[in-house]
Amino acid sequence: MAEEADSIQTTGNGADNGPQIALISQYVKDMSFENPNAPAVYQWQDQPQIDVQFNIGADKVGEEVVEVSLKIEVKATAPQGTAFAVELVYAAIFGMRNVPEDQMQPFMLAEAPRLIFPFARRVLADAIRDGGFPPLLLDPIDFGGLYVQQAEAMAQTTSEPAGHA
């Protein structure tokens, strides 16, 4: 037992050099809900077409702190016009220490959005329900798969040889 304690004491200097990521806070950064055709919209018989757009942003806000934002835009339209339009920017602050540079971008553009998406989805569903419509429950999104697709597409466009003059 004494040998184990000695080896633990002599192997490190108390410094924590392993990668660490912690969620510090998450919040609604911006949100708007438009119901431009109320009250007539509640009489429409047609099912609206739902268009959903996503955008992920990441900004360094401190030495070891990043803000990752998930922007979700939803527009519901019917032949009579727009039923509703919602724009939500849901963000989170992450503390990152000793994270290798090649792992920062995959975390910020794939893992962080995966972590905050369920909360953004709930805020969006509640806003739509509070607007008088059935709540919209977005399907889970494979942010990791999307990141890999975009990385592969970027690699293809940068590896194509340029034309010769």
Stockholm file with secondary structure:
# STOCKHOLM 1.0

chainA/1-165         MAEEADSIQTTGNGADNGPQIALISQYVKDMSFENPNAPAVYQWQDQPQIDVQFNIGADKVGEEVVEVSLKIEVKATAPQGTAFAVELVYAAIFGMRNVPEDQMQPFMLAEAPRLIFPFARRVLADAIRDGGFPPLLLDPIDFGGLYVQQAEAMAQTTSEPAGHA
#=GR chainA/1-165 SS CHHHHHHHHHHCCSCCCSCEEEEEEEEEEEEEEECTTTTGGGGCCSCCEEEEEEEEEEEEEETTEEEEEEEEEEEEEETTEEEEEEEEEEEEEEEEESCCHHHHHHIIIIIHHHHHHHHHHHHHHHHHHHTTSCCCCCCCCCHHHHHHHHHHHHHHHHHSCCCCC
#=GC SS_cons         CHHHHHHHHHHCCSCCCSCEEEEEEEEEEEEEEECTTTTGGGGCCSCCEEEEEEEEEEEEEETTEEEEEEEEEEEEEETTEEEEEEEEEEEEEEEEESCCHHHHHHIIIIIHHHHHHHHHHHHHHHHHHHTTSCCCCCCCCCHHHHHHHHHHHHHHHHHSCCCCC
//
